[in-house]
Amino acid sequence: MSLDLSKKPILVIGAGIMGTGIAQVAAQFGNTVYLFDSKEQAASVALKKLSESLQKLVDKSKITGEQFNAILKNIIPIDQISEAASAELVIEAIVENLSIKRSLFQELETVVSAQCILATNTSSISVTAIANGLKHPERLVGMHFFNPVPLMKLVEVISGLETNPLVAESIFQLATVWGKVPVYARSTPGFIVNRIARPFYAESLALIQEQVASPQVIDTCLKAAGFRMGPCELMDLIGHDTNFSVTSSVYEANFYDKRFTPSIVQRDLVDGGLLGKKSGRGFYSYTTDNPSTNDQVNTQPADSACKNLVLHGSGPLVDFFIQNLDRAGFVHTRKSHSDWVGIEIDGKTIRQTTGEVATALGEDVAVFDLCLNIGGDIAIAWAPSIRASQAWIEQCPGWLKALGFNPKQIQDSPGLIVARTIAMLINEAADAVQQDVCTATAVDQAMKLGVNYPQGPFEWLHSWGIKPVVKLLDSLSTFYRGERYRVSPWLRIRSYQ
Ligand code: NAI
């Protein structure tokens, strides 16, 4: 039976950003929290800062005076770990270093009782490796919080090879009591969120490296698809040094699997000290204005004199196109059973991407991106064939506007921006499930709560369909002939159904 840790004394080690946040949450839910840091006075200083920030919340009526008092009363800064010998759970949030974490836990085994559960908040180190050398490795578990701890709901509960399932269950239940949404994961590089999120950054960095699209256009299109922040502004916020180091550690931990190759675009930013918001410049400059998305171009209107306008395909997106064309008075016919979605104008076509580049489809052809939010004036990436006539290239934005989009021209490339990114997120999620890192439900919860994705990868898969996703990934794989785009066995096997 799992242990009920609610209201039990807890030792939090490391009074930095994470440790202080964890102590706050535990104290808020009635646990007595001993807070220890190896740096002299660090725990008391952290408590003083916490008190100041909580006072602001009282002033704004976000918490009551009683809550303020209860939280602070429950946190006891200590100078020696031995003062917390009665703790029934230790949560470690110290520096991200395997040998330092290992020796801390070995020391702890000489202080706390044999029943005390040991949890690590590591974001990237193997829980199995940290447990190596412990007398009781079965009591060590990962309890991975997200920053800022009081606000972020997700907790990844990570089992190493030796973790007792009842220990993981006890942590899962405690996280629930603390108002969090815990998900189980096996200890593998990046756990759930830091692994599955890699393509969100990697694909945008690849598009920038290939000069397919600017950071502004990439961010605009992915925000139009429902992401709260675009990947470039998000990397700027996280810091390119931090983001690059997570990518590099996942890459190394996977024996340099090309799937996780870091980007030279990002390494350049790191080497040049362009770390993002904290250094004043990354993809964007923060010393002048906010990220500018002013990429307006003059668009010539759709040619109402065209003779033969045909809508291809069916579904809500095509219905949306019809509404817009009807409203603007365009006469059109329809091929509902066409094997592509889009519009044909006197024999020239603008099609939704299925992964093939426009240039492979013909001369006066353009492709547009996956549309996850159907609605007026949604930013959408589009690209003409490199064989297209100038006249056709100039006409395309007008037609895309007539269909209801706010078109953003990029260079021809497979899967454009949104389709490529979402397909790769789904692919990574599928691999995680294939390798029993976690369940599909856990993936969706983790990505929505840990990194605020508008939907989970399996929810996207459900609405998009396995066959189109696999087709798009196969197109990427054929085009680049690289390991990055190999299709997850989980998707491949299901694509034959
Ligand atoms: P931090 O640098 O803000 O705090 C670490 C604290 O640990 C410092 O106060 C330091 O004096 C103390 N410390 C270092 N070695 C110690 C030792 N041997 N014994 C006792 N105290 C020691 O670091 P942060 O950001 O709070 O990260 C802590 C852990 O949480 C790391 O493992 C990190 O990977 C993980 N993490 C960090 C997240 C973040 O966004 N910052 C998110 C999730 C996990």
Residues whose N, C-alpha, C, O or C-beta is under 5 A from the ligand:
A	BS01	NAI	I13 G14 A15 G16 I17 M18 G19 F36 D37 S38 K39 A42 A93 I94 V95 E96 N121 T122 S123 F145 F146 N147
